[in-house]
Amino acid sequence: MFNLSVNTRLIEEALPEEKPVTPWMDYLKPGRGSSSLGLRFLSETDPNDEWLVLDRNYGRHLQLKAQVLAQHREQVVVNNSQTQTLGSKVETLDLVVDYITRRFPALFVRDQARLYNRLTGQQFNIQPPFAEDPLVLASLLVQEDLVLMEPAPDSGEYALSSACVCFPARWSLRDKFGHGLGRIHQHVPHYHAGMASKVDAFFRHLEAGHIATRGNWFVYDGVRDPYDIFTPVDEQTKFFSQEKLEKGGHGKEEKTLPQQQQQYQQQQQ
């Protein structure tokens, strides 16, 4: 198991408390029978509009990510081999690094091709050659999961081309990998009847540099504490539990995060 050390004192001093979730009703348009994607665009001038949220859960969430990646990487990381996707992953890493170094310059220090994370004591190479997949590396800097949607070469429909999802809300990343928006949401009630055309239109018209946020709620049963958030669907047992995570999964050989990074480097050679 990979144990990630975090600077708890610095996290408590430098990061804000967790903000309450904006009620989803605030995102809905007024009017009887109306439906909405729950979207709004972030303001570039409002300091309260944050693209990536870092709060005092940062240390625990990053520790959980490292643990999940060490034990279940094949379930939480997917990639295709297209050159375009590699470029998109590098671009995502650049965007994340640019944001956190501007938002928290005392916590994330960039020195040319290296990035130092004072909250964890880690140093990362953020330019090629990478020691880790660029999208996974970006995910290891923030609390959020990261998913890339790109136009499919054959149909032009936006499809899931790459992702690092350590905290799935009871769905299987591998089941969604490579599929378009319609297939990804096939089990969402009323999606195709009332929402599919709106989602497709949003993706088609989204311009570079415009960041949108979406209100989303999930209702869980059987969750023991706020950090019981590794809950992917499992075809045999339906759900992984925190107990399985603590025991190391299904008894498969585990690799630590450094070992996985070394394997990634060897694959790039």
Buried (B, 14 or more C-beta within 10 A) or exposed (E): EBEBEBBEEBBEEBBEEEEEEEEEEEBBEEEEEEEBBBEBEBEEEEEEEBBBBBBBBBBBBBBBBBBBBBBBBEBBBBBBEEEEBBEBBBEBBBBBBEBBBEBBEEBBBBEEEEBBBBBBEBEBEBBEEBBBBBBBBBBBBBBBBBBBBBBBEEEEBBBBBBBBBBBBBBEBBBBBBBBBBBBBBEEEEEBEEEBBEEBBEBEEEBEEEEBEBEBEEEEEEEBEEEBBBBBBBBEEEEEBBBEBBEEBBEEEEBBBBEEBBBEBEEEEE
